Amino acid sequence: MPSDALDFRFRANVAELTEFMDEPCSREELRACLSDLARVNRWFRSHRPTLDWLESLDLRQLGEPVIILDVGCGYGDMLRRVERWARTRGIAVELCGLDLNPDAIGIAEEATAPESRIRWMAGDVFEYEPDRPVHLVINSLFAHHLEDADVVRLLQWMEAHALTGWFVNDLFRAPIPYHLFGWFARLMRLHPFVRHDGPVSFARAFQPQDWHTLCASAGFSESDYRIVSHKPARLCVARRKTP
């Protein structure tokens, strides 16, 4: 969609402005797309907001292991970074990645070292019931794939299932990152899905007021969560429950 047809004051309609990676495609096509997305995440240090949030928590007080669930895990690069982060700090963790797409789960497994202890599961988050209590629920670049009503459901699901807290790592909606990412993706000759979906993701992403509205709809007061911005163009929501 041309940018002059977008009003960045509002989220683009998810049903009308679709992402190619959400449509049916071969596993090979999806693998190439997710691999390039992981490269982008590495270049722009997209894992850093989540790792900074984990660093701010005193996880050793939670007992061992600390159970962390990544919803919409995709390629799994976030959980692999969390696993490395925890290992270097001597924090025992049990990590689980959940994604609706079985092909994404298969690709995540393929990309994960054999010695890793991350568990990968295919399933719908709204139908998933963890077999053990989960300390932390995280997601990265997942919320903007959802309609507002399902973002509210996700917030409520995380609140109901996370003992200690949850963290949403997503994008800041604005015309400058929309245009810059499109230019960057073409320059770097990224996968066609990434060249298309990147700008679309920014159009479907969030501004602070969106998160205040969504969190209020989910039953939170503004004192229950923090909105955290990170450069470049990241907007995150952090919830830490009071013990």
N, C-alpha and C positions, 0 to 999 in steps of 0.2 A: 504494500500500500504506500503511495507517495506520502512523504511527510507533511505536505500541505493539506492532506486529507485527515491528518491526525490532530487532535486537540490534547496536548500533553497535560492539561489540567486533570484529565480523567483517564483511567485505565482503558486501553483498547478492549473491545469485546473479544473475549477468548474464543468464542464460537465462530466469529466472523474473521478474525485475524489469526489464522492457524499456523502452527509450526510443523515443518516437514517431518521432524523426528517423532511427532506424536501420531503420524499417519502410518498405515501398514507399509513395511519395507522389508527387504531381505536382511538377514543377520549380518551379512558382509557390509551392506550399506550402513547399517546402524553402527557396526563396529568402527568403521572409518570415521563416521560422524563423531561418535563418543571419544575416540582417540584424539581427534583434533580439538574437541572441547576441553579435554584434559590438558592439552598443550596450552590452550588459552588460559585455563585456570592457573597453570604453573607460571606462565609469563606474567600474569597480573596479580599473582599472590592471592588468589581468591580464597584459599583455605585459611588465610591469616585471621580474619574476623572470628571464625569458629575456634581456632586454636587459642587466640587471645582470651576468648570467653572461658574456655576450659582452664586456661592458666589462672584466671581470676578466681576459680573455685578451689576450695581446699578439699580435693578429691580423696585425700588419704583419710579424711574423717568418715567417709562413707562406708568404710570396710572394703574387703576385697572379695571378688573383683568388682570394679565399677562397671555396671552394665550400661552400654550406650547403644541406642538404636538410631540408625540413619534412615529416614523415610524418603523414598524417591532417590535411592542411592545411585542409580545410573551406572556409570563406568566404575564406580567404587573408589575413585581417587581420593575423595575426602576421607573415607574410613582408613585407607592405607596410610594417609598422612597422620591421622589420629593415632593409629597403631604405632607408627614410628615415634611420634611425640611422646606417647605414654612409655614406650620402651626406654627412651633416653632419660626419662625422669624416674624410672623404677616404679611406675604406677601400674598395678595389675588391672587389666581391663578385659571385659568380654564384649566384643563388638559384633553387631548384627546389621546387615544391610537389607532393606526391604524395597522392592520395586514391583510395580504392576506388570511390567513387561518381562516375560520369561527370557527373552533373548538378551535383554540388558543384564539380567542376572548371570546368564551363561557367559557373557562377555566379561563381566566383572570377575567371575571366577577364573577365566582364562588369563586375565591380566594380573592376578594376584599370585605372589610367590607361594610355592608349595608349603613352606614352613609357617605361613601366616595362619592364624587361628580365627580369622574373621569368618562368620557364618553368613551365607547369602541365601535369601529367600524371595520367591516370587509370590506376590499377593497384593490385594487391595487393602490399603491401610485402614479403611473404614470397616473392614470385615475382620481385621487381624486382632487377635488377642494374644499377647505375649504369654509364653508358658512360665515365665518368671518375672517378678517385679523389675521394672526398668528404672534406673536412676535418672538418666538423661535421654532426651529425644532431640535429635538435630535434623535439619534438612538444609540443603543448599541448592539454589536455583530450581526449586520445586514449586514453591507457592505461586509463582507467576503463571504456571501451567493450569491453575485452577480458577474457576469462576469464584466471585466473591463469596457466594453461599458456601462453597466447599472450602474456601480459606477459613471461614468461620468454623466449619466442622473440624478442620484440621487443628485449629487452635484449641478447640474443646477436647478433641481426642488426645492431643499432647498433654493438656492439663490433667486429664483423667488418668493417664498412664505413666506420666513421669513423676517419680517420687521427689526428685530434687530440683528439676528445672528443664527448660527447653530453649532452643535457639533456632531462629529462622535466619538464614543467610541468603539474601536475595539482592535484587538490583534496584537502583534509583531511577525512576522514570523522568527523562528530560530529553530535549531535542539534541543537545550536544553529544552525549554518549551514543544516542541513536545513530547519528550521522558518522561519528568517529569510528564506531565499531564496524559499520558497513564498509567504510574506506579501508580500515585495517584488515578486515577479513579478505577483501579483494586483493590488497597488496601482498598479503602472506599466502595467497592462493589456498585458503582453507577449503575444506569440503563444502560443496554447494549447499548442503543442509545448513551448515554453520553460517555461511554467507547470508542465507535467507533468514534463518531463525534468530541470529544474534540481534539485529535491529528489532525484529518482532518481539523478542523477549523484553527489550527496553520499553517498547510501547505498551506491553501488558504488565509492566512492573509497577512499582509503588512509590508514593511520596508519603512523608510522615503523617499527613492527615488521613490518608487511606488506612494506615495501620491503626491510628486512634479509633477510627470508625469501625474497622473490622474487630479490633479487640473489645470495644464496647459492645458490639453485637454478640461477641462470644461470652460476655458476662464479666469482663475485667474492668477494673478502675485503672486510671493512669498510673497510680502508685504501684500497681502489680507488675509492671514490665518496664523495660527501657528500650528506647529506639536509639540505635547506634549506627552512625555513618562511618564508612571507611572509604578511602580512595584506592582505586578509581571507581566511582559510581556504584558503591555498595550501600544498601540500606538494610539493616538487620534489626531483629526484635529479640530481646533477651528476657527470659523469665526465670527468676531464682526464687524458689519456694522457701518460705520461712520454716525451719525445722520444727 
